[in-house]
Amino acid sequence: MPRTGPRPSIPRLVGSVAIVAAGVAVNIGFDSPLRTVPALLLVALGVAGVTSTAREYSTARLRRTAKHWWLLAFATFVPYALANAPASESAAAVGDAFAGPIAGLALEAVAGATVCCAVAMTVLYGVAWYGLHPGRPTPEERVLTDGGDD
């Protein structure tokens, strides 16, 4: 199936996700009351970068992109879950490979970043499905164009 619309810039997308992951890591890794502001700024900046890569997507492509983000979020959450809450001995053995503070912080930051990006892409799809999409008429403009009830 051919792609519709321009392809996002892969380095920009990866950089934006890395900024979100850095924001999540800042919030998790430091015990300072001042950590929230830089973490929030980094997450907001990264999510804005991720969503800006999809500004020219159609509504159907936004839906597919949101689904792909949720699959990626699930895939990044599984190693984090195995490392932090193994339910069996075999899961604990796999989780031991990810043991350690740096690996745990990295797993949590990546899982948190992909969930943030998946939520942002889902919200973007929901807004586009409702009718607020760049280049398309707003719901109010559509009502005015259709004539409304007289």
TORFI-504329 format. One record per residue: residue number from 1; residue in three letters; x, y, z of N, C-alpha, C in turn. Coordinates in steps of 0.05 Angstrom, whole numbers, plus 32768, in hexadecimal, padded with zeros to 4 digits. Each point is the difference from the previous one (the first is absolute). Layout:
<site k="NUM" r="Ala" n_east="X" n_north="Y" n_up="Z" ca_east="X" ca_north="Y" ca_up="Z" c_east="X" c_north="Y" c_up="Z"/>
...
REM end
This chain:
<site k="1" r="Met" n_east="8011" n_north="7FE9" n_up="8000" ca_east="7FEF" ca_north="8017" ca_up="8000" c_east="8012" c_north="8019" c_up="8000"/>
<site k="2" r="Pro" n_east="7FFC" n_north="8011" n_up="7FEC" ca_east="8012" ca_north="8018" ca_up="7FFF" c_east="7FFA" c_north="8014" c_up="8017"/>
<site k="3" r="Arg" n_east="8015" n_north="800D" n_up="8008" ca_east="7FFC" ca_north="8015" ca_up="8015" c_east="7FF4" c_north="8019" c_up="7FF4"/>
<site k="4" r="Thr" n_east="7FEF" n_north="800D" n_up="800F" ca_east="7FF5" ca_north="8019" ca_up="7FF8" c_east="800D" c_north="8016" c_up="8010"/>
<site k="5" r="Gly" n_east="8006" n_north="8016" n_up="7FF4" ca_east="800B" ca_north="8016" ca_up="800F" c_east="801E" c_north="7FFD" c_up="8002"/>
<site k="6" r="Pro" n_east="800D" n_north="8016" n_up="8009" ca_east="801D" ca_north="7FFF" ca_up="8002" c_east="8009" c_north="7FEF" c_up="8018"/>
<site k="7" r="Arg" n_east="8017" n_north="7FF4" n_up="7FFD" ca_east="800C" ca_north="7FF0" ca_up="8015" c_east="800C" c_north="8012" c_up="8015"/>
<site k="8" r="Pro" n_east="7FFC" n_north="7FF9" n_up="801A" ca_east="800C" ca_north="8011" ca_up="8014" c_east="801F" c_north="7FFE" c_up="7FFF"/>
<site k="9" r="Ser" n_east="800D" n_north="8014" n_up="8009" ca_east="801C" ca_north="8000" ca_up="8002" c_east="8008" c_north="7FED" c_up="8017"/>
<site k="10" r="Ile" n_east="800D" n_north="7FEA" n_up="7FFA" ca_east="8007" ca_north="7FEC" ca_up="8014" c_east="8012" c_north="800B" c_up="8015"/>
<site k="11" r="Pro" n_east="8015" n_north="800F" n_up="7FF9" ca_east="8011" ca_north="800B" ca_up="8015" c_east="7FF1" c_north="8014" c_up="8012"/>
<site k="12" r="Arg" n_east="7FED" n_north="800F" n_up="7FF5" ca_east="7FF0" ca_north="8012" ca_up="8010" c_east="7FEE" c_north="7FF1" c_up="8013"/>
<site k="13" r="Leu" n_east="7FF4" n_north="7FEB" n_up="7FF6" ca_east="7FEE" ca_north="7FEF" ca_up="8010" c_east="8010" c_north="7FF3" c_up="8017"/>
<site k="14" r="Val" n_east="8016" n_north="7FF4" n_up="7FF9" ca_east="8011" ca_north="7FF3" ca_up="8015" c_east="800A" c_north="8014" c_up="8014"/>
<site k="15" r="Gly" n_east="8008" n_north="8017" n_up="7FF7" ca_east="8009" ca_north="8015" ca_up="8013" c_east="7FEA" c_north="8009" c_up="8012"/>
<site k="16" r="Ser" n_east="7FE8" n_north="8003" n_up="7FF5" ca_east="7FE9" ca_north="8008" ca_up="8011" c_east="7FF9" c_north="7FEC" c_up="8015"/>
<site k="17" r="Val" n_east="8001" n_north="7FE6" n_up="7FF8" ca_east="7FFB" ca_north="7FEB" ca_up="8014" c_east="8016" c_north="8000" c_up="8015"/>
<site k="18" r="Ala" n_east="8018" n_north="8004" n_up="7FF8" ca_east="8016" ca_north="8001" ca_up="8013" c_east="7FFD" c_north="8018" c_up="8013"/>
<site k="19" r="Ile" n_east="7FF5" n_north="8016" n_up="7FF7" ca_east="7FFB" ca_north="8017" ca_up="8012" c_east="7FEA" c_north="7FF9" c_up="8014"/>
<site k="20" r="Val" n_east="7FEB" n_north="7FF1" n_up="7FF7" ca_east="7FEB" ca_north="7FF8" ca_up="8012" c_east="800C" c_north="7FEC" c_up="8015"/>
<site k="21" r="Ala" n_east="8011" n_north="7FEE" n_up="7FF7" ca_east="800C" ca_north="7FEC" ca_up="8012" c_east="8012" c_north="800F" c_up="8014"/>
<site k="22" r="Ala" n_east="800E" n_north="8014" n_up="7FF7" ca_east="8011" ca_north="8010" ca_up="8013" c_east="7FEF" c_north="800D" c_up="8015"/>
<site k="23" r="Gly" n_east="7FE8" n_north="800B" n_up="7FF8" ca_east="7FEE" ca_north="800C" ca_up="8013" c_east="7FF6" c_north="7FEC" c_up="8014"/>
<site k="24" r="Val" n_east="7FF9" n_north="7FE8" n_up="7FF7" ca_east="7FF6" ca_north="7FEC" ca_up="8012" c_east="8017" c_north="7FF7" c_up="8013"/>
<site k="25" r="Ala" n_east="8018" n_north="7FFE" n_up="7FF5" ca_east="8017" ca_north="7FF8" ca_up="8011" c_east="8007" c_north="8015" c_up="8015"/>
<site k="26" r="Val" n_east="7FFE" n_north="801A" n_up="7FF8" ca_east="8005" ca_north="8015" ca_up="8013" c_east="7FEC" c_north="7FFF" c_up="8017"/>
<site k="27" r="Asn" n_east="7FE7" n_north="7FFA" n_up="7FFA" ca_east="7FEC" ca_north="7FFF" ca_up="8015" c_east="8004" c_north="7FE8" c_up="8012"/>
<site k="28" r="Ile" n_east="800A" n_north="7FEA" n_up="7FF5" ca_east="8003" ca_north="7FE7" ca_up="8010" c_east="801B" c_north="8001" c_up="800F"/>
<site k="29" r="Gly" n_east="8015" n_north="8009" n_up="7FF3" ca_east="801B" ca_north="7FFD" ca_up="800A" c_east="8009" c_north="8013" c_up="8015"/>
<site k="30" r="Phe" n_east="7FF2" n_north="8016" n_up="8004" ca_east="8009" ca_north="8013" ca_up="8014" c_east="7FEC" c_north="8003" c_up="8016"/>
<site k="31" r="Asp" n_east="800A" n_north="8005" n_up="8018" ca_east="7FEF" ca_north="8004" ca_up="8017" c_east="7FFE" c_north="801D" c_up="8009"/>
<site k="32" r="Ser" n_east="7FFF" n_north="8011" n_up="7FED" ca_east="7FFE" ca_north="801D" ca_up="8005" c_east="7FE4" c_north="8009" c_up="7FFB"/>
<site k="33" r="Pro" n_east="7FF6" n_north="8012" n_up="8010" ca_east="7FE5" ca_north="800B" ca_up="7FFB" c_east="7FFF" c_north="8011" c_up="7FE7"/>
<site k="34" r="Leu" n_east="8017" n_north="8008" n_up="7FF6" ca_east="8002" ca_north="8010" ca_up="7FE8" c_east="8000" c_north="7FF0" c_up="7FE6"/>
<site k="35" r="Arg" n_east="7FFF" n_north="7FE6" n_up="8002" ca_east="8003" ca_north="7FEF" ca_up="7FE9" c_east="7FE7" c_north="8001" c_up="7FEE"/>
<site k="36" r="Thr" n_east="7FEA" n_north="8007" n_up="800A" ca_east="7FE7" ca_north="7FFF" ca_up="7FF1" c_east="8000" c_north="8014" c_up="7FE9"/>
<site k="37" r="Val" n_east="8009" n_north="8018" n_up="8004" ca_east="7FFF" ca_north="8014" ca_up="7FEB" c_east="8012" c_north="7FF8" c_up="7FE8"/>
<site k="38" r="Pro" n_east="8019" n_north="7FF9" n_up="8004" ca_east="800F" ca_north="7FF8" ca_up="7FE8" c_east="7FF6" c_north="7FE7" c_up="7FF3"/>
<site k="39" r="Ala" n_east="7FF6" n_north="7FED" n_up="8011" ca_east="7FF5" ca_north="7FE8" ca_up="7FF4" c_east="7FE7" c_north="8006" c_up="7FEF"/>
<site k="40" r="Leu" n_east="7FEF" n_north="8011" n_up="800A" ca_east="7FE8" ca_north="8007" ca_up="7FF1" c_east="8007" c_north="800F" c_up="7FE6"/>
<site k="41" r="Leu" n_east="8013" n_north="8012" n_up="8002" ca_east="8009" ca_north="800E" ca_up="7FE8" c_east="800C" c_north="7FED" c_up="7FEB"/>
<site k="42" r="Leu" n_east="8010" n_north="7FED" n_up="8009" ca_east="800C" ca_north="7FED" ca_up="7FED" c_east="7FEB" c_north="7FEE" c_up="7FF3"/>
<site k="43" r="Val" n_east="7FED" n_north="7FF7" n_up="8010" ca_east="7FEB" ca_north="7FEF" ca_up="7FF6" c_east="7FEE" c_north="800F" c_up="7FEC"/>
<site k="44" r="Ala" n_east="7FF9" n_north="8019" n_up="8007" ca_east="7FEF" ca_north="8010" ca_up="7FEE" c_east="800F" c_north="8006" c_up="7FE6"/>
<site k="45" r="Leu" n_east="8019" n_north="8006" n_up="8002" ca_east="8010" ca_north="8006" ca_up="7FE7" c_east="8002" c_north="7FE7" c_up="7FEF"/>
<site k="46" r="Gly" n_east="8006" n_north="7FE9" n_up="800C" ca_east="8002" ca_north="7FE8" ca_up="7FF0" c_east="7FE5" c_north="7FF7" c_up="7FF4"/>
<site k="47" r="Val" n_east="7FEB" n_north="8002" n_up="800F" ca_east="7FE5" ca_north="7FF8" ca_up="7FF6" c_east="7FF8" c_north="8013" c_up="7FE9"/>
<site k="48" r="Ala" n_east="8007" n_north="8019" n_up="8003" ca_east="7FFA" ca_north="8013" ca_up="7FEA" c_east="800F" c_north="7FF8" c_up="7FE7"/>
<site k="49" r="Gly" n_east="8019" n_north="7FF8" n_up="8003" ca_east="8010" ca_north="7FF7" ca_up="7FE9" c_east="7FF4" c_north="7FE7" c_up="7FF3"/>
<site k="50" r="Val" n_east="7FF7" n_north="7FED" n_up="8011" ca_east="7FF5" ca_north="7FE7" ca_up="7FF5" c_east="7FE6" c_north="8006" c_up="7FF1"/>
<site k="51" r="Thr" n_east="7FEF" n_north="8010" n_up="800C" ca_east="7FE6" ca_north="8005" ca_up="7FF3" c_east="8003" c_north="8012" c_up="7FE7"/>
<site k="52" r="Ser" n_east="8015" n_north="8011" n_up="8000" ca_east="8004" ca_north="8011" ca_up="7FE8" c_east="8008" c_north="7FEF" c_up="7FE8"/>
<site k="53" r="Thr" n_east="800B" n_north="7FE8" n_up="8004" ca_east="8007" ca_north="7FEF" ca_up="7FE9" c_east="7FE8" c_north="7FF5" c_up="7FF2"/>
<site k="54" r="Ala" n_east="7FE8" n_north="8002" n_up="800E" ca_east="7FE8" ca_north="7FF4" ca_up="7FF4" c_east="7FEC" c_north="8016" c_up="7FF8"/>
<site k="55" r="Arg" n_east="8009" n_north="8018" n_up="7FFD" ca_east="7FED" ca_north="8016" ca_up="7FFA" c_east="7FF3" c_north="7FFE" c_up="7FE5"/>
<site k="56" r="Glu" n_east="800C" n_north="7FF3" n_up="7FED" ca_east="7FF4" ca_north="7FFD" ca_up="7FE5" c_east="7FF2" c_north="7FE6" c_up="7FFC"/>
<site k="57" r="Tyr" n_east="7FFD" n_north="7FF0" n_up="8015" ca_east="7FF4" ca_north="7FE5" ca_up="7FFD" c_east="7FE2" c_north="8002" c_up="7FFD"/>
<site k="58" r="Ser" n_east="7FF5" n_north="7FEE" n_up="7FF1" ca_east="7FE3" ca_north="7FFD" ca_up="7FFE" c_east="7FF5" c_north="7FF4" c_up="801A"/>
<site k="59" r="Thr" n_east="7FE6" n_north="8001" n_up="8004" ca_east="7FF5" ca_north="7FF4" ca_up="8018" c_east="8005" c_north="7FE2" c_up="8002"/>
<site k="60" r="Ala" n_east="7FFE" n_north="7FF2" n_up="7FE9" ca_east="8005" ca_north="7FE3" ca_up="8000" c_east="801D" c_north="7FFB" c_up="8007"/>
<site k="61" r="Arg" n_east="8012" n_north="8010" n_up="7FF6" ca_east="801D" ca_north="7FFB" ca_up="8006" c_east="8005" c_north="8007" c_up="801D"/>
<site k="62" r="Leu" n_east="7FF3" n_north="8014" n_up="800B" ca_east="8003" ca_north="8006" ca_up="801C" c_east="7FF7" c_north="7FE9" c_up="8012"/>
<site k="63" r="Arg" n_east="7FEA" n_north="7FF3" n_up="7FF8" ca_east="7FF7" ca_north="7FE9" ca_up="800F" c_east="8014" c_north="7FE9" c_up="7FFF"/>
<site k="64" r="Arg" n_east="800B" n_north="7FFB" n_up="7FE8" ca_east="8015" ca_north="7FEB" ca_up="7FFE" c_east="8019" c_north="8007" c_up="8010"/>
<site k="65" r="Thr" n_east="8007" n_north="8019" n_up="7FFF" ca_east="8018" ca_north="8009" ca_up="800F" c_east="7FFB" c_north="7FFD" c_up="801E"/>
<site k="66" r="Ala" n_east="7FE8" n_north="8007" n_up="8009" ca_east="7FFA" ca_north="7FFD" ca_up="801D" c_east="8001" c_north="7FE2" c_up="8008"/>
<site k="67" r="Lys" n_east="7FF6" n_north="7FEF" n_up="7FEF" ca_east="8001" ca_north="7FE3" ca_up="8005" c_east="801D" c_north="7FF7" c_up="8002"/>
<site k="68" r="His" n_east="8011" n_north="8009" n_up="7FED" ca_east="801C" ca_north="7FF9" ca_up="8001" c_east="800E" c_north="800A" c_up="8019"/>
<site k="69" r="Trp" n_east="7FFA" n_north="8018" n_up="8009" ca_east="800B" ca_north="800A" ca_up="8019" c_east="7FF8" c_north="7FEF" c_up="8017"/>
<site k="70" r="Trp" n_east="7FE6" n_north="7FF7" n_up="8001" ca_east="7FF8" ca_north="7FEF" ca_up="8017" c_east="800D" c_north="7FE5" c_up="7FFF"/>
<site k="71" r="Leu" n_east="8005" n_north="7FF5" n_up="7FE8" ca_east="800F" ca_north="7FE7" ca_up="7FFE" c_east="801D" c_north="8004" c_up="800A"/>
<site k="72" r="Leu" n_east="800C" n_north="8016" n_up="7FF8" ca_east="801B" ca_north="8006" ca_up="800A" c_east="8000" c_north="8004" c_up="801E"/>
<site k="73" r="Ala" n_east="7FEC" n_north="800E" n_up="800A" ca_east="7FFF" ca_north="8004" ca_up="801D" c_east="7FFE" c_north="7FE6" c_up="800F"/>
<site k="74" r="Phe" n_east="7FEF" n_north="7FED" n_up="7FF6" ca_east="7FFE" ca_north="7FE6" ca_up="800D" c_east="801A" c_north="7FF1" c_up="7FFE"/>
<site k="75" r="Ala" n_east="800D" n_north="8001" n_up="7FE9" ca_east="801A" ca_north="7FF2" ca_up="7FFC" c_east="8016" c_north="800B" c_up="8013"/>
<site k="76" r="Thr" n_east="7FFF" n_north="801A" n_up="8005" ca_east="8014" ca_north="800B" ca_up="8012" c_east="7FF9" c_north="7FFC" c_up="801E"/>
<site k="77" r="Phe" n_east="7FE6" n_north="7FFC" n_up="8005" ca_east="7FF8" ca_north="7FFC" ca_up="801B" c_east="8006" c_north="7FE4" c_up="800A"/>
<site k="78" r="Val" n_east="8000" n_north="7FEC" n_up="7FEE" ca_east="8004" ca_north="7FE4" ca_up="8008" c_east="801B" c_north="7FFC" c_up="800F"/>
<site k="79" r="Pro" n_east="8017" n_north="800A" n_up="7FF4" ca_east="8019" ca_north="7FFC" ca_up="800F" c_east="8000" c_north="800F" c_up="801B"/>
<site k="80" r="Tyr" n_east="7FF4" n_north="8017" n_up="8001" ca_east="7FFE" ca_north="800F" ca_up="8019" c_east="7FF0" c_north="7FF1" c_up="8014"/>
<site k="81" r="Ala" n_east="7FEA" n_north="7FF4" n_up="7FF8" ca_east="7FEF" ca_north="7FF1" ca_up="8012" c_east="800F" c_north="7FE7" c_up="800A"/>
<site k="82" r="Leu" n_east="800E" n_north="7FF2" n_up="7FEE" ca_east="800F" ca_north="7FE8" ca_up="8008" c_east="8016" c_north="8007" c_up="8014"/>
<site k="83" r="Ala" n_east="800C" n_north="8017" n_up="7FFD" ca_east="8016" ca_north="8008" ca_up="8012" c_east="7FF5" c_north="8008" c_up="801B"/>
<site k="84" r="Asn" n_east="7FE8" n_north="800C" n_up="8001" ca_east="7FF6" ca_north="800B" ca_up="8019" c_east="7FEC" c_north="7FEF" c_up="800F"/>
<site k="85" r="Ala" n_east="7FF1" n_north="7FF0" n_up="7FF2" ca_east="7FEC" ca_north="7FF0" ca_up="800D" c_east="7FFD" c_north="7FE4" c_up="7FF3"/>
<site k="86" r="Pro" n_east="8014" n_north="7FF0" n_up="8001" ca_east="7FFE" ca_north="7FE5" ca_up="7FF4" c_east="7FEC" c_north="7FEF" c_up="800F"/>
<site k="87" r="Ala" n_east="7FF0" n_north="7FF1" n_up="7FF1" ca_east="7FEB" ca_north="7FF0" ca_up="800C" c_east="8008" c_north="7FE3" c_up="8003"/>
<site k="88" r="Ser" n_east="8015" n_north="7FF8" n_up="7FF3" ca_east="8009" ca_north="7FE4" ca_up="8002" c_east="801F" c_north="7FFF" c_up="8000"/>
<site k="89" r="Glu" n_east="800A" n_north="7FE8" n_up="8005" ca_east="801D" ca_north="7FFD" ca_up="8001" c_east="800D" c_north="8006" c_up="7FE5"/>
<site k="90" r="Ser" n_east="7FF3" n_north="7FF7" n_up="7FEA" ca_east="800B" ca_north="8005" ca_up="7FE6" c_east="8000" c_north="801E" c_up="7FF9"/>
<site k="91" r="Ala" n_east="7FEA" n_north="800E" n_up="8008" ca_east="7FFF" ca_north="801D" ca_up="7FFC" c_east="8015" c_north="800E" c_up="8011"/>
<site k="92" r="Ala" n_east="8005" n_north="7FF6" n_up="8019" ca_east="8015" ca_north="800B" ca_up="8011" c_east="801B" c_north="7FFC" c_up="7FF3"/>
<site k="93" r="Ala" n_east="8005" n_north="7FE9" n_up="7FF3" ca_east="801A" ca_north="7FFB" ca_up="7FF3" c_east="8004" c_north="8014" c_up="7FE9"/>
<site k="94" r="Val" n_east="7FEB" n_north="8005" n_up="7FF1" ca_east="8002" ca_north="8014" ca_up="7FEA" c_east="8004" c_north="801C" c_up="800C"/>
<site k="95" r="Gly" n_east="7FF1" n_north="8006" n_up="8016" ca_east="8002" ca_north="801A" ca_up="800D" c_east="801B" c_north="8005" c_up="800C"/>
<site k="96" r="Asp" n_east="800E" n_north="7FEB" n_up="8008" ca_east="801B" ca_north="8004" ca_up="800B" c_east="8014" c_north="800B" c_up="7FEC"/>
<site k="97" r="Ala" n_east="7FFA" n_north="7FFC" n_up="7FE6" ca_east="8012" ca_north="800B" ca_up="7FEC" c_east="7FFD" c_north="801E" c_up="7FFF"/>
<site k="98" r="Phe" n_east="7FEA" n_north="800B" n_up="8009" ca_east="7FFC" ca_north="801D" ca_up="8000" c_east="8003" c_north="800C" c_up="801C"/>
<site k="99" r="Ala" n_east="800C" n_north="7FF1" n_up="8012" ca_east="8003" ca_north="8009" ca_up="801C" c_east="8015" c_north="8017" c_up="8001"/>
<site k="100" r="Gly" n_east="7FFD" n_north="8011" n_up="8012" ca_east="8013" ca_north="8016" ca_up="8004" c_east="7FF2" c_north="801B" c_up="7FFD"/>
<site k="101" r="Pro" n_east="800B" n_north="8014" n_up="800E" ca_east="7FF2" ca_north="801A" ca_up="8000" c_east="8000" c_north="800E" c_up="7FE5"/>
<site k="102" r="Ile" n_east="8016" n_north="7FFE" n_up="7FF1" ca_east="8001" ca_north="800E" ca_up="7FE6" c_east="7FEE" c_north="7FF2" c_up="7FEC"/>
<site k="103" r="Ala" n_east="8000" n_north="7FE6" n_up="7FFF" ca_east="7FEE" ca_north="7FF1" ca_up="7FED" c_east="7FE3" c_north="8005" c_up="8008"/>
<site k="104" r="Gly" n_east="7FFA" n_north="7FFF" n_up="801A" ca_east="7FE5" ca_north="8005" ca_up="8008" c_east="7FF6" c_north="801C" c_up="7FF9"/>
<site k="105" r="Leu" n_east="8011" n_north="8014" n_up="8004" ca_east="7FF9" ca_north="801B" ca_up="7FF9" c_east="7FFC" c_north="8003" c_up="7FE1"/>
<site k="106" r="Ala" n_east="8011" n_north="7FF3" n_up="7FF1" ca_east="7FFE" ca_north="8001" ca_up="7FE3" c_east="7FE6" c_north="7FF2" c_up="7FF7"/>
<site k="107" r="Leu" n_east="7FFA" n_north="7FE9" n_up="800B" ca_east="7FE8" ca_north="7FF2" ca_up="7FF8" c_east="7FE7" c_north="8010" c_up="8007"/>
<site k="108" r="Glu" n_east="8000" n_north="800C" n_up="8018" ca_east="7FE9" ca_north="8010" ca_up="8008" c_east="7FFD" c_north="8019" c_up="7FEF"/>
<site k="109" r="Ala" n_east="8016" n_north="800C" n_up="7FF9" ca_east="8000" ca_north="8019" ca_up="7FF0" c_east="7FF5" c_north="7FFA" c_up="7FE4"/>
<site k="110" r="Val" n_east="800A" n_north="7FEA" n_up="7FF4" ca_east="7FF7" ca_north="7FF9" ca_up="7FE5" c_east="7FE3" c_north="7FF8" c_up="8000"/>
<site k="111" r="Ala" n_east="7FF8" n_north="7FF0" n_up="8013" ca_east="7FE4" ca_north="7FF8" ca_up="8002" c_east="7FEE" c_north="8018" c_up="8005"/>
<site k="112" r="Gly" n_east="8008" n_north="8011" n_up="8012" ca_east="7FF0" ca_north="8018" ca_up="8005" c_east="7FFE" c_north="8013" c_up="7FE8"/>
<site k="113" r="Ala" n_east="8017" n_north="8002" n_up="7FF1" ca_east="8000" ca_north="8011" ca_up="7FE9" c_east="7FEE" c_north="7FF6" c_up="7FEA"/>
<site k="114" r="Thr" n_east="8000" n_north="7FE6" n_up="7FFB" ca_east="7FEF" ca_north="7FF5" ca_up="7FEB" c_east="7FE2" c_north="8001" c_up="8008"/>
<site k="115" r="Val" n_east="7FFA" n_north="7FFE" n_up="8019" ca_east="7FE4" ca_north="8003" ca_up="8009" c_east="7FF7" c_north="801D" c_up="7FFC"/>
<site k="116" r="Cys" n_east="8012" n_north="8013" n_up="8008" ca_east="7FF9" ca_north="801C" ca_up="7FFC" c_east="7FFB" c_north="8006" c_up="7FE2"/>
<site k="117" r="Cys" n_east="8011" n_north="7FF6" n_up="7FEF" ca_east="7FFD" ca_north="8005" ca_up="7FE3" c_east="7FE7" c_north="7FF2" c_up="7FF5"/>
<site k="118" r="Ala" n_east="7FFA" n_north="7FE8" n_up="800A" ca_east="7FE8" ca_north="7FF2" ca_up="7FF8" c_east="7FE7" c_north="800F" c_up="8008"/>
<site k="119" r="Val" n_east="8000" n_north="800B" n_up="8018" ca_east="7FE9" ca_north="8010" ca_up="8009" c_east="7FFD" c_north="8019" c_up="7FEF"/>
<site k="120" r="Ala" n_east="8017" n_north="800D" n_up="7FFB" ca_east="7FFF" ca_north="8019" ca_up="7FF0" c_east="7FF6" c_north="7FFA" c_up="7FE3"/>
<site k="121" r="Met" n_east="8008" n_north="7FEA" n_up="7FF4" ca_east="7FF7" ca_north="7FF9" ca_up="7FE6" c_east="7FE3" c_north="7FF8" c_up="8000"/>
<site k="122" r="Thr" n_east="7FF7" n_north="7FF3" n_up="8015" ca_east="7FE4" ca_north="7FF9" ca_up="8002" c_east="7FEE" c_north="8019" c_up="8003"/>
<site k="123" r="Val" n_east="8009" n_north="8013" n_up="8010" ca_east="7FF2" ca_north="8019" ca_up="8003" c_east="7FFF" c_north="800F" c_up="7FE5"/>
<site k="124" r="Leu" n_east="8016" n_north="8000" n_up="7FF2" ca_east="8002" ca_north="800D" ca_up="7FE6" c_east="7FEC" c_north="7FF3" c_up="7FED"/>
<site k="125" r="Tyr" n_east="7FFF" n_north="7FE6" n_up="8000" ca_east="7FEC" ca_north="7FF2" ca_up="7FEF" c_east="7FE4" c_north="8007" c_up="8008"/>
<site k="126" r="Gly" n_east="7FFA" n_north="8000" n_up="801A" ca_east="7FE5" ca_north="8006" ca_up="800A" c_east="7FF7" c_north="801C" c_up="7FF8"/>
<site k="127" r="Val" n_east="8013" n_north="8013" n_up="8001" ca_east="7FF9" ca_north="801B" ca_up="7FF8" c_east="7FFC" c_north="8002" c_up="7FE2"/>
<site k="128" r="Ala" n_east="8010" n_north="7FF1" n_up="7FF1" ca_east="7FFD" ca_north="8000" ca_up="7FE2" c_east="7FE6" c_north="7FF2" c_up="7FF9"/>
<site k="129" r="Trp" n_east="7FF9" n_north="7FEB" n_up="800E" ca_east="7FE7" ca_north="7FF2" ca_up="7FFA" c_east="7FE8" c_north="8011" c_up="8005"/>
<site k="130" r="Tyr" n_east="8002" n_north="8010" n_up="8015" ca_east="7FEA" ca_north="8013" ca_up="8007" c_east="7FFD" c_north="8015" c_up="7FEA"/>
<site k="131" r="Gly" n_east="8016" n_north="8007" n_up="7FF3" ca_east="7FFE" ca_north="8013" ca_up="7FEA" c_east="8014" c_north="8017" c_up="8002"/>
<site k="132" r="Leu" n_east="800F" n_north="8001" n_up="8015" ca_east="8014" ca_north="8016" ca_up="8003" c_east="801B" c_north="7FF6" c_up="7FF5"/>
<site k="133" r="His" n_east="8003" n_north="8002" n_up="7FE7" ca_east="8018" ca_north="7FF6" ca_up="7FF3" c_east="800C" c_north="8015" c_up="7FEE"/>
<site k="134" r="Pro" n_east="801A" n_north="8004" n_up="8000" ca_east="800C" ca_north="8015" ca_up="7FF0" c_east="7FF8" c_north="7FFD" c_up="7FE2"/>
<site k="135" r="Gly" n_east="7FF8" n_north="8016" n_up="7FF4" ca_east="7FF9" ca_north="8000" ca_up="7FE4" c_east="7FE3" c_north="7FF8" c_up="7FFB"/>
<site k="136" r="Arg" n_east="7FF2" n_north="7FF8" n_up="8014" ca_east="7FE4" ca_north="7FF8" ca_up="7FFC" c_east="7FEE" c_north="8015" c_up="800D"/>
<site k="137" r="Pro" n_east="7FE7" n_north="8003" n_up="7FF7" ca_east="7FEE" ca_north="8013" ca_up="800D" c_east="7FFA" c_north="7FF8" c_up="801D"/>
<site k="138" r="Thr" n_east="7FFC" n_north="8014" n_up="8011" ca_east="7FF9" ca_north="7FFA" ca_up="801B" c_east="7FE3" c_north="7FF7" c_up="8001"/>
<site k="139" r="Pro" n_east="7FF7" n_north="7FF4" n_up="8016" ca_east="7FE3" ca_north="7FF8" ca_up="8002" c_east="7FEE" c_north="8018" c_up="7FFC"/>
<site k="140" r="Glu" n_east="8007" n_north="8017" n_up="800A" ca_east="7FEF" ca_north="8018" ca_up="7FFD" c_east="7FFF" c_north="8008" c_up="7FE3"/>
<site k="141" r="Glu" n_east="8016" n_north="7FFF" n_up="7FF1" ca_east="8000" ca_north="8007" ca_up="7FE4" c_east="7FEF" c_north="7FEC" c_up="7FF0"/>
<site k="142" r="Arg" n_east="8001" n_north="7FE7" n_up="8008" ca_east="7FF0" ca_north="7FEC" ca_up="7FF2" c_east="7FE2" c_north="8005" c_up="8004"/>
<site k="143" r="Val" n_east="7FF9" n_north="8008" n_up="8018" ca_east="7FE3" ca_north="8006" ca_up="8006" c_east="7FF8" c_north="8018" c_up="7FF0"/>
<site k="144" r="Leu" n_east="8010" n_north="8015" n_up="7FFF" ca_east="7FFA" ca_north="8018" ca_up="7FF1" c_east="7FFE" c_north="7FFA" c_up="7FE1"/>
<site k="145" r="Thr" n_east="8011" n_north="7FEF" n_up="7FF7" ca_east="8000" ca_north="7FF9" ca_up="7FE4" c_east="7FE8" c_north="7FF0" c_up="7FF8"/>
<site k="146" r="Asp" n_east="7FF7" n_north="7FED" n_up="8012" ca_east="7FE9" ca_north="7FEF" ca_up="7FFB" c_east="7FE6" c_north="8010" c_up="8002"/>
<site k="147" r="Gly" n_east="8001" n_north="8017" n_up="800D" ca_east="7FE7" ca_north="8010" ca_up="8003" c_east="7FF4" c_north="7FFE" c_up="801B"/>
<site k="148" r="Gly" n_east="8003" n_north="7FEA" n_up="800E" ca_east="7FF4" ca_north="7FFE" ca_up="801A" c_east="7FE1" c_north="7FFE" c_up="7FFF"/>
<site k="149" r="Asp" n_east="7FF3" n_north="8001" n_up="8017" ca_east="7FE3" ca_north="7FFF" ca_up="8002" c_east="7FF5" c_north="801B" c_up="8000"/>
<site k="150" r="Asp" n_east="7FED" n_north="8005" n_up="7FEE" ca_east="7FF2" ca_north="801A" ca_up="7FFF" c_east="7FE3" c_north="7FFD" c_up="8004"/>
REM end
